[in-house]
Amino acid sequence: MTDQTDQTDQEAYFDDRADAGRCLARQLLAYARVPGALVLALPSGAVPVAYEVACALDSELDVFLVRKLGVPGHEELAMGAIASGGVRVINERVVQALRIPASTIDAVAAAERDTLDRRERFYRGDTLRPSVRARIVILVDDGLATGASMHAALEALGRQEPKRLIAAVPIAPAGTCEDLRAEADEVVCAATSPGFDGVSRWYRHFSRTTDEEVRDLLARTPRRPDGR
């Protein structure tokens, strides 16, 4: 794991997501101009971060969407997740403990799949989703607290057999970064802190990233469906 630990508040602040992306990119220069390398962002806040990383590394940029499958009536409790590429991850412990039938999981997954597919069409248009098989994949978020979405995305991507899978974030608790090592070949974090009370406090400017901004940033970077 590559990181900088125990930063003070002033040292750890990023001006905005673009600044955070440039800081993170400096930790990833070993992957600059590597043929076939792919930077994937978890929309929408991670896209400005990942854009700076992809530009610095001269890599392809795309998005990787994850939707939580909430337990009906207790939607804050995840019984699994779905992700780009038709991948479904199930939390067997929750499903078995609550005796959730397969039909319920299928119904929730179908509804979330509709939302995921709509967002992908908006972001990507007619561009093909890139293959991750046998490629170096750098998965970027704008910061982590529990890391639930990153965990789900890493598990989903791992099933698609990348050559190397790297989780990369500007800021996260040290413990969360350590937990990710079970699913990623490498974890890169620009700054960590033992005391952590949310991602936004580490940014001076943390406005919502709109879907239109995501689409614009994706359009500015090379999209190579053949993976070259």
KEGUMAR-638937 format. One record per residue (C-alpha): residue in three letters; z, x, y. Coordinates in Angstrom, 1 decimal, always signed. Layout:
N
ATOM resn     pz     px     py
ATOM  ala      Z      X      Y
...
END
This chain:
228
ATOM resn     pz     px     py
ATOM  met   +0.0   +0.0   +0.0
ATOM  thr   -0.9   +1.3   +3.4
ATOM  asp   +1.3   +0.2   +6.3
ATOM  gln   +3.3   +1.1   +9.3
ATOM  thr   +6.9   +0.0   +8.8
ATOM  asp   +9.8   -1.1  +11.0
ATOM  gln   +7.9   -1.4  +14.3
ATOM  thr   +9.8   -2.5  +17.4
ATOM  asp   +8.6   -5.7  +19.1
ATOM  gln   +6.8   -3.9  +21.9
ATOM  glu   +5.0   -1.5  +19.5
ATOM  ala   +4.0   -4.3  +17.1
ATOM  tyr   +2.5   -6.7  +19.6
ATOM  phe   -1.3   -7.2  +19.5
ATOM  asp   -3.0   -8.5  +22.6
ATOM  asp   -5.1  -11.0  +20.6
ATOM  arg   -6.8  -11.3  +17.2
ATOM  ala   -9.6   -9.0  +18.2
ATOM  asp   -7.1   -6.3  +19.1
ATOM  ala   -5.4   -6.9  +15.8
ATOM  gly   -8.7   -6.6  +14.0
ATOM  arg   -9.4   -3.2  +15.6
ATOM  cys   -6.0   -1.9  +14.7
ATOM  leu   -6.4   -3.1  +11.1
ATOM  ala   -9.9   -1.6  +10.9
ATOM  arg   -8.5   +1.8  +11.5
ATOM  gln   -6.4   +1.5   +8.3
ATOM  leu   -9.6   +0.6   +6.4
ATOM  leu  -12.0   +3.4   +7.5
ATOM  ala  -12.2   +4.7   +3.9
ATOM  tyr  -14.4   +1.7   +3.2
ATOM  ala  -16.8   +2.3   +6.2
ATOM  arg  -20.5   +2.0   +5.3
ATOM  val  -19.7   +1.6   +1.6
ATOM  pro  -22.8   -0.1   +0.0
ATOM  gly  -22.1   -3.7   -0.9
ATOM  ala  -18.7   -3.9   +0.7
ATOM  leu  -17.8   -7.5   +1.7
ATOM  val  -15.2   -8.6   +4.3
ATOM  leu  -14.0  -12.2   +3.7
ATOM  ala  -11.8  -14.1   +6.2
ATOM  leu   -9.5  -17.0   +5.6
ATOM  pro  -10.6  -19.5   +8.2
ATOM  ser  -10.1  -20.1  +10.9
ATOM  gly   -7.6  -17.7  +12.6
ATOM  ala   -8.5  -14.7  +10.4
ATOM  val  -12.2  -14.8  +11.4
ATOM  pro  -11.8  -12.9  +14.8
ATOM  val   -9.7  -10.3  +13.0
ATOM  ala  -12.2   -9.9  +10.1
ATOM  tyr  -15.1   -9.8  +12.6
ATOM  glu  -13.7   -6.6  +14.1
ATOM  val  -13.1   -5.1  +10.7
ATOM  ala  -16.6   -5.9   +9.5
ATOM  cys  -18.1   -4.4  +12.7
ATOM  ala  -16.0   -1.2  +12.3
ATOM  leu  -16.9   -0.8   +8.7
ATOM  asp  -20.5   -1.9   +9.0
ATOM  ser  -19.9   -4.5   +6.3
ATOM  glu  -21.0   -8.0   +5.5
ATOM  leu  -18.7  -10.7   +6.8
ATOM  asp  -18.2  -14.2   +5.4
ATOM  val  -15.5  -16.8   +4.9
ATOM  phe  -13.4  -17.7   +1.9
ATOM  leu  -11.9  -21.1   +2.0
ATOM  val   -8.7  -22.2   +0.3
ATOM  arg   -7.3  -25.8   +0.2
ATOM  lys   -3.8  -26.5   -1.1
ATOM  leu   -3.4  -29.2   -3.7
ATOM  gly   -0.3  -31.1   -2.6
ATOM  val   +1.8  -33.2   -4.9
ATOM  pro   +1.1  -36.9   -4.0
ATOM  gly   +4.0  -38.1   -1.9
ATOM  his   +5.3  -34.6   -1.4
ATOM  glu   +2.2  -32.9   +0.0
ATOM  glu   +4.1  -29.9   +1.3
ATOM  leu   +4.7  -28.9   -2.3
ATOM  ala   +1.7  -27.2   -3.8
ATOM  met   +0.7  -27.9   -7.4
ATOM  gly   -2.3  -25.6   -7.0
ATOM  ala   -5.2  -24.8   -4.8
ATOM  ile   -9.0  -24.8   -4.8
ATOM  ala  -11.2  -22.1   -3.3
ATOM  ser  -14.8  -21.3   -2.4
ATOM  gly  -17.0  -20.9   -5.4
ATOM  gly  -15.6  -23.9   -7.3
ATOM  val  -12.4  -22.1   -8.4
ATOM  arg   -9.2  -24.1   -9.1
ATOM  val   -5.8  -22.5   -9.4
ATOM  ile   -3.0  -24.6  -10.9
ATOM  asn   +0.8  -24.0  -10.6
ATOM  glu   +1.7  -24.8  -14.1
ATOM  arg   +5.4  -24.6  -13.4
ATOM  val   +5.2  -27.4  -10.8
ATOM  val   +2.8  -29.5  -12.9
ATOM  gln   +5.0  -29.3  -16.0
ATOM  ala   +8.3  -29.8  -14.1
ATOM  leu   +7.0  -33.0  -12.4
ATOM  arg   +4.8  -34.1  -15.4
ATOM  ile   +1.8  -34.5  -13.2
ATOM  pro   -1.1  -35.9  -15.2
ATOM  ala   -4.5  -34.2  -15.2
ATOM  ser   -6.1  -37.3  -13.7
ATOM  thr   -3.8  -37.0  -10.6
ATOM  ile   -4.7  -33.3  -10.2
ATOM  asp   -8.4  -34.2  -10.5
ATOM  ala   -8.2  -36.9   -7.9
ATOM  val   -6.4  -34.6   -5.3
ATOM  ala   -8.8  -31.7   -6.1
ATOM  ala  -11.8  -34.0   -5.6
ATOM  ala  -10.6  -35.1   -2.1
ATOM  glu   -9.8  -31.5   -1.1
ATOM  arg  -13.1  -30.3   -2.5
ATOM  asp  -14.9  -32.7   -0.1
ATOM  thr  -13.1  -31.3   +2.8
ATOM  leu  -13.7  -27.7   +1.7
ATOM  asp  -17.4  -28.3   +1.1
ATOM  arg  -17.8  -29.9   +4.6
ATOM  arg  -16.2  -27.0   +6.3
ATOM  glu  -18.3  -24.5   +4.3
ATOM  arg  -21.5  -26.3   +5.3
ATOM  phe  -20.5  -26.3   +8.9
ATOM  tyr  -19.6  -22.6   +8.9
ATOM  arg  -22.5  -21.3   +6.7
ATOM  gly  -25.3  -23.8   +7.2
ATOM  asp  -28.0  -23.0   +4.6
ATOM  thr  -26.9  -19.4   +4.0
ATOM  leu  -26.0  -18.7   +0.4
ATOM  arg  -22.4  -18.0   -0.4
ATOM  pro  -22.2  -14.2   -1.2
ATOM  ser  -21.4  -13.1   -4.7
ATOM  val  -18.2  -11.0   -5.1
ATOM  arg  -18.9   -9.8   -8.6
ATOM  ala  -18.7   -5.9   -8.9
ATOM  arg  -18.3   -5.6   -5.1
ATOM  ile  -15.5   -4.1   -3.0
ATOM  val  -14.0   -7.1   -1.3
ATOM  ile  -11.6   -7.0   +1.7
ATOM  leu   -9.8  -10.3   +2.2
ATOM  val   -8.4  -10.7   +5.7
ATOM  asp   -5.9  -13.0   +7.3
ATOM  asp   -4.4  -12.8  +10.8
ATOM  gly   -0.9  -12.4   +9.5
ATOM  leu   +1.4  -13.6   +6.7
ATOM  ala   +4.7  -15.3   +6.4
ATOM  thr   +5.1  -16.4   +2.8
ATOM  gly   +1.5  -15.5   +2.0
ATOM  ala   +0.8  -18.6   +0.0
ATOM  ser   -2.8  -19.0   +1.0
ATOM  met   -3.5  -15.3   +0.5
ATOM  his   -2.0  -15.4   -3.0
ATOM  ala   -4.2  -18.4   -3.9
ATOM  ala   -7.3  -16.7   -2.5
ATOM  leu   -6.6  -13.4   -4.3
ATOM  glu   -6.1  -15.2   -7.6
ATOM  ala   -9.3  -17.1   -7.1
ATOM  leu  -11.3  -14.0   -6.1
ATOM  gly   -9.9  -12.0   -9.0
ATOM  arg  -11.4  -14.5  -11.4
ATOM  gln  -14.8  -13.7  -10.0
ATOM  glu  -14.6  -10.0  -11.1
ATOM  pro  -14.8   -7.9   -7.9
ATOM  lys  -15.0   -4.2   -8.3
ATOM  arg  -12.0   -3.7   -6.0
ATOM  leu   -9.9   -6.4   -4.2
ATOM  ile   -8.1   -5.4   -1.0
ATOM  ala   -5.7   -7.7   +0.9
ATOM  ala   -5.7   -6.8   +4.6
ATOM  val   -3.5   -8.2   +7.4
ATOM  pro   -2.4   -7.0  +10.8
ATOM  ile   +1.3   -8.1  +10.4
ATOM  ala   +3.5   -9.4   +7.6
ATOM  pro   +7.0   -8.9   +6.2
ATOM  ala   +7.3   -5.9   +4.0
ATOM  gly   +8.4   -8.0   +1.0
ATOM  thr   +5.4  -10.3   +1.3
ATOM  cys   +3.1   -7.3   +1.3
ATOM  glu   +4.8   -6.0   -1.8
ATOM  asp   +4.4   -9.3   -3.6
ATOM  leu   +0.6   -9.3   -3.1
ATOM  arg   +0.3   -6.1   -5.1
ATOM  ala   +0.4   -8.2   -8.3
ATOM  glu   -2.9   -9.7   -7.4
ATOM  ala   -4.7   -7.1   -5.2
ATOM  asp   -5.8   -3.5   -6.0
ATOM  glu   -4.6   -2.5   -2.6
ATOM  val   -2.6   -4.0   +0.3
ATOM  val   -3.3   -2.8   +3.8
ATOM  cys   -1.0   -4.0   +6.6
ATOM  ala   -1.2   -2.5  +10.1
ATOM  ala   +2.4   -3.3  +10.9
ATOM  thr   +5.4   -4.7   +9.0
ATOM  ser   +8.8   -5.8  +10.0
ATOM  pro  +12.1   -6.4   +8.1
ATOM  gly  +12.9   -9.2  +10.5
ATOM  phe  +10.1  -11.8  +10.6
ATOM  asp  +10.1  -15.2  +12.3
ATOM  gly   +6.5  -16.1  +12.4
ATOM  val   +3.1  -14.6  +12.9
ATOM  ser   +2.4  -15.9  +16.5
ATOM  arg   +5.3  -13.9  +18.1
ATOM  trp   +3.4  -10.6  +17.3
ATOM  tyr   +0.5  -11.7  +19.4
ATOM  arg   +0.5  -12.0  +23.2
ATOM  his   -2.4  -14.4  +23.0
ATOM  phe   -2.5  -16.6  +19.8
ATOM  ser   -4.7  -19.6  +20.7
ATOM  arg   -6.3  -21.8  +18.0
ATOM  thr   -9.6  -20.5  +16.7
ATOM  thr  -12.1  -23.3  +16.8
ATOM  asp  -14.7  -24.0  +14.1
ATOM  glu  -17.4  -23.3  +16.7
ATOM  glu  -15.9  -19.8  +17.3
ATOM  val  -15.9  -19.2  +13.6
ATOM  arg  -19.6  -20.1  +13.3
ATOM  asp  -20.5  -18.0  +16.3
ATOM  leu  -18.7  -14.9  +14.9
ATOM  leu  -20.4  -15.3  +11.5
ATOM  ala  -23.8  -15.6  +13.2
ATOM  arg  -23.2  -12.2  +15.0
ATOM  thr  -22.8  -10.2  +11.8
ATOM  pro  -25.2   -9.4   +8.9
ATOM  arg  -25.2  -11.9   +6.1
ATOM  arg  -26.7  -10.4   +3.0
ATOM  pro  -27.0  -12.9   +0.1
ATOM  asp  -28.3  -10.1   -2.1
ATOM  gly  -25.1   -8.1   -1.6
ATOM  arg  -26.9   -5.0   -0.4
END
